[in-house]
Amino acid sequence: MAELDSWVAALEKELGLPPGTVDVGAVLDLARDAAHAVARPAAPVTTYAVGYADGLAAAGSLGATGSGGPDAAEKASALAERWTEG
């Protein structure tokens, strides 16, 4: 994990994010849920969509049709789990 931690620190710096912005564990958990419950390619797509929703919510520009913020990853994981049930 040292290489991943170094990568994330460099990525945060390159993108102008404050150190510690990326919750690696949460991103990996979300990617795992999407990959296992939906399909492997769903992992990067899902993490991107959650990040995008979070960014819009942080900017205050997310309308009534979406929901970013702290629970976006939880909502996406729950959707992935329901996906296998339906």
ROSEFI-416997 format. One record per atom (N, C-alpha, C): residue number from 1; atom name; x, y, z. Coordinates in steps of 0.001 Angstrom, whole numbers. Each point is the difference from the previous one (the first is absolute). Example, Ala and Ser with C-alpha at 12.3 -4.5 7.8 and 13.67 -1.06 7.14 Angstrom:
# residues 2
num->1&atomo->N&east->13190&north->-5690&up->7800
num->1&atomo->CA&east->-890&north->1190&up->0
num->1&atomo->C&east->900&north->1200&up->0
num->2&atomo->N&east->-350&north->1050&up->-720
num->2&atomo->CA&east->820&north->1190&up->60
num->2&atomo->C&east->-770&north->1090&up->730
# end
This chain:
# residues 86
num->1&atomo->N&east->818&north->-1206&up->0
num->1&atomo->CA&east->-818&north->1206&up->0
num->1&atomo->C&east->857&north->1264&up->0
num->2&atomo->N&east->1281&north->-124&up->300
num->2&atomo->CA&east->859&north->1178&up->26
num->2&atomo->C&east->27&north->694&up->-1357
num->3&atomo->N&east->49&north->-793&up->-1071
num->3&atomo->CA&east->10&north->577&up->-1346
num->3&atomo->C&east->-1310&north->733&up->-272
num->4&atomo->N&east->-1113&north->-589&up->407
num->4&atomo->CA&east->-1305&north->639&up->-186
num->4&atomo->C&east->-82&north->1296&up->800
num->5&atomo->N&east->471&north->-43&up->1236
num->5&atomo->CA&east->-12&north->1215&up->832
num->5&atomo->C&east->841&north->1106&up->-628
num->6&atomo->N&east->1166&north->-362&up->-537
num->6&atomo->CA&east->856&north->986&up->-662
num->6&atomo->C&east->-685&north->561&up->-1238
num->7&atomo->N&east->-648&north->-887&up->-768
num->7&atomo->CA&east->-721&north->429&up->-1197
num->7&atomo->C&east->-1112&north->976&up->353
num->8&atomo->N&east->-788&north->-337&up->1018
num->8&atomo->CA&east->-1127&north->845&up->385
num->8&atomo->C&east->498&north->1361&up->480
num->9&atomo->N&east->1067&north->23&up->776
num->9&atomo->CA&east->561&north->1272&up->465
num->9&atomo->C&east->464&north->851&up->-1185
num->10&atomo->N&east->663&north->-634&up->-968
num->10&atomo->CA&east->461&north->726&up->-1185
num->10&atomo->C&east->-1190&north->467&up->-841
num->11&atomo->N&east->-1013&north->-841&up->-123
num->11&atomo->CA&east->-1199&north->346&up->-768
num->11&atomo->C&east->-741&north->1177&up->628
num->12&atomo->N&east->-162&north->-30&up->1314
num->12&atomo->CA&east->-650&north->1116&up->699
num->12&atomo->C&east->760&north->1304&up->-258
num->13&atomo->N&east->1322&north->-73&up->95
num->13&atomo->CA&east->812&north->1198&up->-225
num->13&atomo->C&east->-143&north->500&up->-1431
num->14&atomo->N&east->72&north->-925&up->-963
num->14&atomo->CA&east->-98&north->362&up->-1411
num->14&atomo->C&east->-1349&north->629&up->-340
num->15&atomo->N&east->-1059&north->-487&up->655
num->15&atomo->CA&east->-1348&north->497&up->-274
num->15&atomo->C&east->-393&north->1182&up->883
num->16&atomo->N&east->906&north->422&up->876
num->16&atomo->CA&east->-280&north->1145&up->862
num->16&atomo->C&east->-956&north->-311&up->1136
num->17&atomo->N&east->-59&north->-1261&up->405
num->17&atomo->CA&east->-866&north->-404&up->1112
num->17&atomo->C&east->764&north->57&up->1305
num->18&atomo->N&east->-670&north->319&up->1091
num->18&atomo->CA&east->682&north->-36&up->1292
num->18&atomo->C&east->453&north->-1424&up->317
num->19&atomo->N&east->1149&north->-136&up->662
num->19&atomo->CA&east->465&north->-1334&up->383
num->19&atomo->C&east->-1055&north->-731&up->833
num->20&atomo->N&east->-184&north->-1268&up->-286
num->20&atomo->CA&east->-969&north->-801&up->735
num->20&atomo->C&east->-1415&north->82&up->-537
num->21&atomo->N&east->-189&north->664&up->-1141
num->21&atomo->CA&east->-1331&north->146&up->-579
num->21&atomo->C&east->-573&north->-1338&up->-441
num->22&atomo->N&east->826&north->-841&up->-598
num->22&atomo->CA&east->-463&north->-1263&up->-560
num->22&atomo->C&east->-50&north->-1063&up->1101
num->23&atomo->N&east->-1180&north->-516&up->251
num->23&atomo->CA&east->-184&north->-1099&up->958
num->23&atomo->C&east->183&north->-1307&up->-778
num->24&atomo->N&east->1226&north->-486&up->-15
num->24&atomo->CA&east->346&north->-1160&up->-815
num->24&atomo->C&east->-853&north->-1207&up->371
num->25&atomo->N&east->-187&north->-248&up->1277
num->25&atomo->CA&east->-798&north->-1144&up->432
num->25&atomo->C&east->-1419&north->70&up->-516
num->26&atomo->N&east->-604&north->1168&up->72
num->26&atomo->CA&east->-1380&north->163&up->-467
num->26&atomo->C&east->-94&north->-190&up->-1508
num->27&atomo->N&east->970&north->529&up->-735
num->27&atomo->CA&east->-7&north->-147&up->-1459
num->27&atomo->C&east->159&north->-1470&up->-385
num->28&atomo->N&east->916&north->-691&up->669
num->28&atomo->CA&east->215&north->-1421&up->-307
num->28&atomo->C&east->-1210&north->-847&up->371
num->29&atomo->N&east->-637&north->324&up->1115
num->29&atomo->CA&east->-1215&north->-729&up->388
num->29&atomo->C&east->-1100&north->193&up->-1037
num->30&atomo->N&east->-187&north->1234&up->-430
num->30&atomo->CA&east->-1015&north->301&up->-1008
num->30&atomo->C&east->307&north->-728&up->-1304
num->31&atomo->N&east->1254&north->52&up->-428
num->31&atomo->CA&east->389&north->-677&up->-1240
num->31&atomo->C&east->-229&north->-1503&up->115
num->32&atomo->N&east->317&north->-586&up->1144
num->32&atomo->CA&east->-217&north->-1435&up->215
num->32&atomo->C&east->-1483&north->-343&up->-104
num->33&atomo->N&east->-835&north->800&up->667
num->33&atomo->CA&east->-1441&north->-264&up->-19
num->33&atomo->C&east->-548&north->35&up->-1424
num->34&atomo->N&east->391&north->1013&up->-758
num->34&atomo->CA&east->-487&north->130&up->-1376
num->34&atomo->C&east->537&north->-1120&up->-882
num->35&atomo->N&east->1271&north->-329&up->159
num->35&atomo->CA&east->606&north->-1041&up->-834
num->35&atomo->C&east->-618&north->-1367&up->263
num->36&atomo->N&east->-255&north->-300&up->1255
num->36&atomo->CA&east->-525&north->-1321&up->345
num->36&atomo->C&east->-1497&north->-126&up->-246
num->37&atomo->N&east->-741&north->1054&up->250
num->37&atomo->CA&east->-1454&north->-86&up->-101
num->37&atomo->C&east->-517&north->304&up->-1405
num->38&atomo->N&east->728&north->793&up->-761
num->38&atomo->CA&east->-476&north->403&up->-1323
num->38&atomo->C&east->886&north->-648&up->-1068
num->39&atomo->N&east->1173&north->546&up->-186
num->39&atomo->CA&east->979&north->-512&up->-963
num->39&atomo->C&east->1314&north->728&up->265
num->40&atomo->N&east->1101&north->-636&up->-327
num->40&atomo->CA&east->1298&north->625&up->270
num->40&atomo->C&east->126&north->1413&up->-552
num->41&atomo->N&east->-441&north->257&up->-1231
num->41&atomo->CA&east->120&north->1370&up->-519
num->41&atomo->C&east->-847&north->1023&up->763
num->42&atomo->N&east->-931&north->-462&up->809
num->42&atomo->CA&east->-813&north->931&up->786
num->42&atomo->C&east->817&north->679&up->1092
num->43&atomo->N&east->1121&north->-591&up->397
num->43&atomo->CA&east->802&north->567&up->1093
num->43&atomo->C&east->497&north->1414&up->-305
num->44&atomo->N&east->756&north->210&up->-1084
num->44&atomo->CA&east->466&north->1371&up->-247
num->44&atomo->C&east->-1122&north->959&up->-359
num->45&atomo->N&east->-1006&north->-502&up->-704
num->45&atomo->CA&east->-1116&north->866&up->-383
num->45&atomo->C&east->-751&north->473&up->1248
num->46&atomo->N&east->-230&north->-911&up->928
num->46&atomo->CA&east->-723&north->341&up->1231
num->46&atomo->C&east->792&north->975&up->859
num->47&atomo->N&east->1289&north->-254&up->167
num->47&atomo->CA&east->803&north->912&up->824
num->47&atomo->C&east->82&north->1386&up->-642
num->48&atomo->N&east->74&north->43&up->-1320
num->48&atomo->CA&east->-4&north->1289&up->-683
num->48&atomo->C&east->-1321&north->732&up->245
num->49&atomo->N&east->-1120&north->-709&up->-172
num->49&atomo->CA&east->-1315&north->627&up->168
num->49&atomo->C&east->-179&north->528&up->1416
num->50&atomo->N&east->431&north->-756&up->994
num->50&atomo->CA&east->-113&north->452&up->1391
num->50&atomo->C&east->885&north->1226&up->227
num->51&atomo->N&east->1209&north->-22&up->-531
num->51&atomo->CA&east->878&north->1163&up->127
num->51&atomo->C&east->-579&north->1231&up->-662
num->52&atomo->N&east->-601&north->-198&up->-1146
num->52&atomo->CA&east->-634&north->1110&up->-719
num->52&atomo->C&east->-1177&north->561&up->804
num->53&atomo->N&east->-829&north->-896&up->526
num->53&atomo->CA&east->-1135&north->443&up->823
num->53&atomo->C&east->488&north->742&up->1240
num->54&atomo->N&east->1058&north->-504&up->613
num->54&atomo->CA&east->556&north->675&up->1171
num->54&atomo->C&east->527&north->1389&up->-356
num->55&atomo->N&east->645&north->96&up->-1153
num->55&atomo->CA&east->522&north->1298&up->-434
num->55&atomo->C&east->-1108&north->1001&up->-258
num->56&atomo->N&east->-1060&north->-450&up->-657
num->56&atomo->CA&east->-1135&north->889&up->-241
num->56&atomo->C&east->-656&north->423&up->1311
num->57&atomo->N&east->-134&north->-944&up->929
num->57&atomo->CA&east->-603&north->338&up->1289
num->57&atomo->C&east->867&north->1005&up->755
num->58&atomo->N&east->1306&north->-190&up->-59
num->58&atomo->CA&east->913&north->919&up->687
num->58&atomo->C&east->-65&north->1397&up->-604
num->59&atomo->N&east->-236&north->54&up->-1289
num->59&atomo->CA&east->-86&north->1292&up->-684
num->59&atomo->C&east->-1382&north->621&up->141
num->60&atomo->N&east->-937&north->-753&up->566
num->60&atomo->CA&east->-1347&north->518&up->194
num->60&atomo->C&east->-825&north->33&up->-1260
num->61&atomo->N&east->380&north->-794&up->-1011
num->61&atomo->CA&east->-723&north->68&up->-1265
num->61&atomo->C&east->-762&north->-1274&up->-324
num->62&atomo->N&east->-235&north->-860&up->985
num->62&atomo->CA&east->-730&north->-1233&up->-260
num->62&atomo->C&east->-1483&north->251&up->209
num->63&atomo->N&east->-769&north->-201&up->-1044
num->63&atomo->CA&east->-1432&north->256&up->64
num->63&atomo->C&east->-757&north->-1102&up->695
num->64&atomo->N&east->-1299&north->60&up->-75
num->64&atomo->CA&east->-882&north->-949&up->673
num->64&atomo->C&east->76&north->-1395&up->-595
num->65&atomo->N&east->620&north->-145&up->-1165
num->65&atomo->CA&east->37&north->-1310&up->-643
num->65&atomo->C&east->1148&north->-870&up->475
num->66&atomo->N&east->923&north->527&up->753
num->66&atomo->CA&east->1159&north->-787&up->413
num->66&atomo->C&east->315&north->178&up->1461
num->67&atomo->N&east->934&north->-792&up->466
num->67&atomo->CA&east->375&north->89&up->1402
num->67&atomo->C&east->1460&north->-367&up->179
num->68&atomo->N&east->817&north->997&up->205
num->68&atomo->CA&east->1403&north->-235&up->304
num->68&atomo->C&east->200&north->115&up->1491
num->69&atomo->N&east->1177&north->350&up->392
num->69&atomo->CA&east->288&north->177&up->1408
num->69&atomo->C&east->425&north->-1280&up->672
num->70&atomo->N&east->24&north->37&up->1317
num->70&atomo->CA&east->578&north->-1106&up->762
num->70&atomo->C&east->-654&north->-1350&up->-240
num->71&atomo->N&east->-1259&north->-10&up->-371
num->71&atomo->CA&east->-675&north->-1286&up->-147
num->71&atomo->C&east->-60&north->-489&up->-1446
num->72&atomo->N&east->631&north->660&up->-932
num->72&atomo->CA&east->-60&north->-429&up->-1401
num->72&atomo->C&east->625&north->-1378&up->-173
num->73&atomo->N&east->1124&north->-248&up->637
num->73&atomo->CA&east->647&north->-1315&up->-101
num->73&atomo->C&east->-868&north->-1074&up->630
num->74&atomo->N&east->-629&north->313&up->1120
num->74&atomo->CA&east->-889&north->-968&up->645
num->74&atomo->C&east->-1183&north->-321&up->-895
num->75&atomo->N&east->-566&north->1018&up->-636
num->75&atomo->CA&east->-1130&north->-208&up->-905
num->75&atomo->C&east->408&north->-857&up->-1194
num->76&atomo->N&east->1175&north->264&up->-547
num->76&atomo->CA&east->475&north->-767&up->-1150
num->76&atomo->C&east->269&north->-1455&up->396
num->77&atomo->N&east->586&north->-216&up->1180
num->77&atomo->CA&east->240&north->-1367&up->472
num->77&atomo->C&east->-1320&north->-737&up->214
num->78&atomo->N&east->-964&north->678&up->579
num->78&atomo->CA&east->-1309&north->-614&up->234
num->78&atomo->C&east->-674&north->-348&up->-1330
num->79&atomo->N&east->125&north->872&up->-991
num->79&atomo->CA&east->-561&north->-281&up->-1315
num->79&atomo->C&east->659&north->-1234&up->-601
num->80&atomo->N&east->1317&north->-92&up->127
num->80&atomo->CA&east->720&north->-1166&up->-528
num->80&atomo->C&east->-477&north->-1286&up->673
num->81&atomo->N&east->-208&north->48&up->1300
num->81&atomo->CA&east->-482&north->-1179&up->715
num->81&atomo->C&east->-1408&north->-375&up->-450
num->82&atomo->N&east->-847&north->992&up->-210
num->82&atomo->CA&east->-1357&north->-277&up->-481
num->82&atomo->C&east->11&north->-530&up->-1426
num->83&atomo->N&east->1006&north->399&up->-757
num->83&atomo->CA&east->108&north->-390&up->-1399
num->83&atomo->C&east->13&north->-1517&up->-150
num->84&atomo->N&east->717&north->-671&up->883
num->84&atomo->CA&east->79&north->-1461&up->-81
num->84&atomo->C&east->-1310&north->-657&up->427
num->85&atomo->N&east->-790&north->701&up->772
num->85&atomo->CA&east->-1272&north->-539&up->461
num->85&atomo->C&east->-1079&north->99&up->-1051
num->86&atomo->N&east->135&north->991&up->-889
num->86&atomo->CA&east->-1044&north->233&up->-993
num->86&atomo->C&east->383&north->-555&up->-1318
# end
